[in-house]
Amino acid sequence: MLLVKSDLLKYLVCRYIDIVPNRQSPPALLLRESVREGKTIRKRTLANFSGLSLAQAEAIWLMLKGQAVAPVESVCTIERSRHHGQVQAVQDAMKRVGFTG
């Protein structure tokens, strides 16, 4: 399949958070996607984050950029960890018997 330059540009998609001001109410926070089709740019709204705080919207924006929002250690803690050796032994025994599932 041969891609023409215009076909290639059609599939370059950018996702971003757009802040749209409102007159008497708080601004709308929208997750949008823009696609260039020739000389025009088409915008499509994927989600409305107006119910979120600005800090939450900024965290989503950082994740879209590929950055870590917080270290895993600060978000969750390991309460207990079970050994997987027993499960591996049962799985190996099942394979030896011929039971696959």
N, C-alpha and C positions, 0 to 999 in steps of 0.2 A: 504494500500500500504506500503510495507516494503522498506525502503531506505537502500541500501548497502552503506558501508563507501565510496566506490569509486564514487557512484552516488551523495552522499552528497558533496564530495569535488568538483565535477564538477560544482556545482551551487554556490560556493563561489566566488563572483565577486567583484573586486576592481576597482573603477574608480579613475583616477588621471590625472594630466596634466604632460605630458612628454616634456622636452625641448631637441630637437634633433639639434645638431650643424651642420651647413652647412659651407662649405669651404670659399666661397667668399661672401656669403649673410647672412642676419640675421638668427638666429636660428629659427627652426620651432617649434611652440607651438601646441601640439596635445593633444586633450582630448582622453584618451585611457581607455580601460577596459582590465583587465587581468583575465583569468580563468585558474585554475589549473586543468589539466586533467591527472591524474596519477602522473607521475614524471615530466611531461613537463608543461610549462606555456605558454599559448597562449595569444598573444596580439592582440587587435582589435582596430583600430582607429575609433572613433565615430565622431569627428569633428576636423577641422583644424582652429586654432585660430591665425595663423601667421599674420593676418592683425591687430590684437589687440596689444595694448601696454603691456608691462610687468606688469604695475599696474592693468590693466583690467584682465589679465590672473590670477594675484594673487587674485583678488576679486572673480573670479570664483572658484579658488582653495579653498578659505576660505569657500565659500558657499557649496562646495562639502564636506567639513569637518563638516558642520553644524554650523558654526560660523556666527554671524551677521557681515555684511560688514560695515554698517553705521546705526545709529539710525534712525527710521522712521521720527522723527521730523525734522531731517536735510535734508531729501530727498524730502518730500512733505509737503505742508501746506494746511490747511482747509480754503477755501475761504468762503464757506457758508454751512449751514446745514439746511435741511428742517425737519420739524416735521413729524413724521409718523402717528400721531394720526388720521388725516383725512383719510388716506389710510386704516388704521385698521377699522375705522367706516364703510367705504364703503364695505370692505370685510366681516365684520360681518353682515351687512344688506343683502348682496348677499347670505350669507349662510342661513339666516333666511327665505328668499324668496324661497330658494331651488335651486338657480342658482350656479352650480359648474362648473368651467372651467379651 
